[in-house]
Amino acid sequence: MRHLLSIEDIEREDIERILGSAAFFGDVADRPIKKVPSFRGRLVINLFYEASTRTRSSFELAGKRLSADVLNVVSSGSSVEKGESLRDTVATLSAYGPDAIVIRSPHAGAPQLVARWSPAGVVNAGDGKHQHPTQALLDLYVLRQRIGELAGRSIWIVGDVLHSRVARSSAQAFMKLGAEVTFAGPPTLVPPELAALGCEVRHTLDGLGDADVVYALRLQHERMREAFLPSLAEYAACYQINSRRLKARQLLMHPGPVNRGVELSGDVIDGPQSLITEQVRAGIVVRMAVLVEVLSGSHADTPQVERLTPEPQLA
């Protein structure tokens, strides 16, 4: 795989290979020494134009656990603040000879442009309202670890679907593995045209109890340019996932960060059905697997994941 830009661009066999690699790295993560040595001397640049805790930190850890050199570049404090364009920034960073560039941008399509401008492999860490493919892959990884195959499973994605790249990429990933996906939320945030993605669209939570998995989304106020809701209190009253709405057999997911008391109540966030912490933990091993794919695609002499071995253990 040369780049990972969108879930739409990859096949089920690609997904299965990445999830298999992630499972290998999950076993490595349980060992005292968590690194594999095969990517020494490779350079991974994390270029983040948006604030991030989970995605940025997990990509940094993923690169370091693969023994790569990792350079983190954020817009704040860089020449971006002086007006440098994305193309010029990429040209500057490409002069360092990176093997992979991980980019998060508020602009849809930015990773595709970087892939055209740089010889490095490119990973989309989130672009506008478009895609967040590594989040989708880690969501698949967590669910497969917990409930096995997804074929025939019902997954409801509830909340601000309109502004969510996670909703789009994760829904596509779930459906590639056979799940049935429903989008639910107020009409302003779940417009009917979203059904074109192959998902059912609902504007109430009637039927939520039939879902196997409930995936709540954050209200993305930073992407809203008009009034989409009468009030947060009304949204919570109609769409908040709480202990009254979440059935005992259902699993709960959320990509973070969570607005406690808005899309989720505190009791379900911290409850036994919540997979939120597992999603965070899975971010490292899944992004390790993605970097292996991209770095292997960039260099024919890179060993495949089956041949990767952890650093020698100390007696």
Stockholm file with secondary structure:
# STOCKHOLM 1.0

chainA/1-315         MRHLLSIEDIEREDIERILGSAAFFGDVADRPIKKVPSFRGRLVINLFYEASTRTRSSFELAGKRLSADVLNVVSSGSSVEKGESLRDTVATLSAYGPDAIVIRSPHAGAPQLVARWSPAGVVNAGDGKHQHPTQALLDLYVLRQRIGELAGRSIWIVGDVLHSRVARSSAQAFMKLGAEVTFAGPPTLVPPELAALGCEVRHTLDGLGDADVVYALRLQHERMREAFLPSLAEYAACYQINSRRLKARQLLMHPGPVNRGVELSGDVIDGPQSLITEQVRAGIVVRMAVLVEVLSGSHADTPQVERLTPEPQLA
#=GR chainA/1-315 SS CCCBCCGGGCCHHHHHHHHHHHHHHHHHHTSSSCCCCTTTTCEEEEEESSCCSHHHHHHHHHHHHTTCEEEEEESTTSGGGGTCCHHHHHHHHHTTCCSEEEEEESSTTHHHHHHHHCSSEEEEEEETTTBCHHHHHHHHHHHHHHHCCCTTCEEEEESCCTTCHHHHHHHHHHHHTTCEEEEESCTTTSCGGGGGGTCEEESSCTTGGGCSEEEECCCCGGGCCSCCCSCHHHHHHHHCBCTTTSCTTCEEECCSCCCBTTTBCHHHHTSTTBCHHHHHHHHHHHHHHHHHHHHHHHCTTSCCGGGCCCCCCCC
#=GC SS_cons         CCCBCCGGGCCHHHHHHHHHHHHHHHHHHTSSSCCCCTTTTCEEEEEESSCCSHHHHHHHHHHHHTTCEEEEEESTTSGGGGTCCHHHHHHHHHTTCCSEEEEEESSTTHHHHHHHHCSSEEEEEEETTTBCHHHHHHHHHHHHHHHCCCTTCEEEEESCCTTCHHHHHHHHHHHHTTCEEEEESCTTTSCGGGGGGTCEEESSCTTGGGCSEEEECCCCGGGCCSCCCSCHHHHHHHHCBCTTTSCTTCEEECCSCCCBTTTBCHHHHTSTTBCHHHHHHHHHHHHHHHHHHHHHHHCTTSCCGGGCCCCCCCC
//
